[in-house]
């Protein structure tokens, strides 16, 4: 079994998310696509830097103009690229803020709740994980710990 498939399987076993909103930018507009599960073709495994432990991470991979042009047809428009700018937060956190505001909820800043405990936002009673472009979904070492019951 490929590392990607193993990590996806373990992640799906342990995640508290019941859905996903994955964001991307195109032509100055920020969009998000909703999925129950992130399709395999939009995930990848990447070696982490030594500061992050040097292991592997599971990442979202929504890049490429053709891919984004297809996705935009079923995407929600959340705002403009300018709204992602912040001196405090990265684009991923700012996209999460946009999602909160779109769904009429108060954004309380970056959260540090692990993926296996809760999603990033609750929408219609469902735990939703919010990611932007090439965001890390989880570390392989976390999946291994969860699998071992640690």
C-alpha positions as CSV (number, residue, x, y, z in Angstrom):
1,X,0.0,0.0,0.0
2,X,1.3,3.4,-0.9
3,X,2.1,5.8,1.9
4,X,-0.6,8.2,0.6
5,X,-3.3,5.5,0.7
6,X,-2.3,4.4,4.2
7,X,-2.2,7.9,5.5
8,X,-5.6,8.7,3.9
9,X,-7.1,5.6,5.4
10,X,-5.8,6.3,8.9
11,X,-6.8,10.0,8.7
12,X,-10.3,9.0,7.7
13,X,-10.5,6.6,10.6
14,X,-9.6,9.2,13.2
15,X,-10.8,12.5,11.9
16,X,-13.7,14.2,13.6
17,X,-14.6,16.0,10.4
18,X,-17.8,15.1,8.6
19,X,-17.1,17.4,5.7
20,X,-14.5,19.7,4.2
21,X,-14.3,23.2,2.6
22,X,-11.1,23.5,0.6
23,X,-10.2,27.0,-0.6
24,X,-8.3,28.4,-3.5
25,X,-7.8,31.7,-5.3
26,X,-8.5,32.4,-9.0
27,X,-8.5,35.7,-10.8
28,X,-8.5,37.7,-7.5
29,X,-11.4,35.8,-6.0
30,X,-11.3,33.3,-3.2
31,X,-13.4,30.2,-3.7
32,X,-14.2,27.1,-1.6
33,X,-15.4,23.7,-2.6
34,X,-17.4,21.5,-0.2
35,X,-16.8,17.8,0.0
36,X,-17.7,15.0,2.3
37,X,-14.2,13.5,1.8
38,X,-11.3,15.1,0.0
39,X,-10.8,13.2,-3.3
40,X,-7.6,11.2,-3.5
41,X,-6.4,13.2,-6.5
42,X,-6.4,16.4,-4.4
43,X,-4.1,15.0,-1.7
44,X,-0.4,14.3,-1.6
45,X,2.3,13.2,0.8
46,X,5.3,15.5,1.4
47,X,8.5,15.1,3.5
48,X,8.5,17.6,6.4
49,X,11.4,19.9,7.2
50,X,13.8,18.9,10.0
51,X,12.2,21.6,12.3
52,X,8.9,19.7,11.9
53,X,10.4,16.4,12.8
54,X,11.6,15.3,9.4
55,X,8.7,12.9,8.9
56,X,5.9,13.0,6.4
57,X,2.7,15.1,6.1
58,X,-0.6,14.6,4.3
59,X,-1.4,17.7,2.3
60,X,-4.2,19.2,0.2
61,X,-3.1,19.6,-3.4
62,X,-5.5,21.9,-5.3
63,X,-3.2,23.5,-7.8
64,X,-3.2,24.1,-11.5
65,X,-5.4,26.4,-13.5
66,X,-7.3,23.7,-15.3
67,X,-8.2,22.0,-12.1
68,X,-9.3,25.2,-10.5
69,X,-11.4,26.2,-13.6
70,X,-13.3,22.9,-13.2
71,X,-13.7,23.3,-9.5
72,X,-14.9,26.9,-9.6
73,X,-18.1,25.7,-11.4
74,X,-19.3,24.1,-8.2
75,X,-17.5,26.4,-5.7
76,X,-18.8,29.0,-3.3
77,X,-17.3,32.5,-3.7
78,X,-16.1,33.7,-0.3
79,X,-14.5,37.0,-1.1
80,X,-11.4,38.6,-2.6
81,X,-7.7,37.8,-2.4
82,X,-7.2,41.1,-0.5
83,X,-9.3,39.7,2.3
84,X,-6.6,37.0,2.9
85,X,-4.0,39.6,3.7
86,X,-3.1,39.9,7.4
87,X,-0.1,40.8,9.5
88,X,-1.2,38.4,12.2
89,X,-2.5,35.3,10.3
90,X,-1.5,33.2,7.3
91,X,-3.9,32.8,4.3
92,X,-5.2,29.5,5.7
93,X,-6.4,31.1,8.9
94,X,-7.8,34.1,7.0
95,X,-9.7,31.7,4.7
96,X,-11.1,30.1,7.8
97,X,-12.2,33.5,9.0
98,X,-13.9,34.1,5.6
99,X,-15.8,30.8,6.0
100,X,-16.9,31.7,9.5
101,X,-18.2,35.1,8.4
102,X,-19.9,33.6,5.3
103,X,-21.9,31.2,7.5
104,X,-22.7,33.9,10.0
105,X,-20.5,32.7,12.8
106,X,-18.0,34.6,15.0
107,X,-14.4,33.9,14.3
108,X,-12.3,33.6,17.5
109,X,-8.9,33.4,15.9
110,X,-6.6,30.5,15.1
111,X,-7.6,27.3,16.9
112,X,-5.3,24.5,18.0
113,X,-7.9,21.8,18.3
114,X,-6.6,18.5,16.9
115,X,-8.3,17.1,13.8
116,X,-9.3,14.0,15.7
117,X,-11.2,16.0,18.3
118,X,-13.2,18.4,16.2
119,X,-13.5,20.2,12.9
120,X,-12.7,23.9,12.4
121,X,-16.3,25.0,12.2
122,X,-19.7,23.5,12.8
123,X,-22.2,24.1,10.0
124,X,-25.7,22.6,10.2
125,X,-24.6,20.3,13.0
126,X,-21.7,18.9,11.0
127,X,-18.0,19.2,11.9
128,X,-16.3,20.8,8.9
129,X,-12.5,21.0,8.4
130,X,-11.4,24.1,6.5
131,X,-8.2,24.0,4.4
132,X,-6.6,26.4,1.9
133,X,-4.7,25.4,-1.3
134,X,-1.7,23.3,-0.2
135,X,-2.4,23.1,3.5
136,X,-1.2,20.3,5.7
137,X,-4.0,18.0,6.8
138,X,-2.0,16.0,9.4
139,X,1.4,14.6,10.3
140,X,2.2,10.9,9.7
141,X,3.6,10.6,13.2
142,X,0.2,11.7,14.6
143,X,-1.6,9.1,12.6
144,X,0.8,6.4,13.9
145,X,0.3,7.5,17.5
146,X,-3.4,7.4,17.1
147,X,-3.2,4.0,15.5
148,X,-1.2,2.7,18.4
149,X,-3.7,4.1,20.9
150,X,-1.2,6.6,22.3
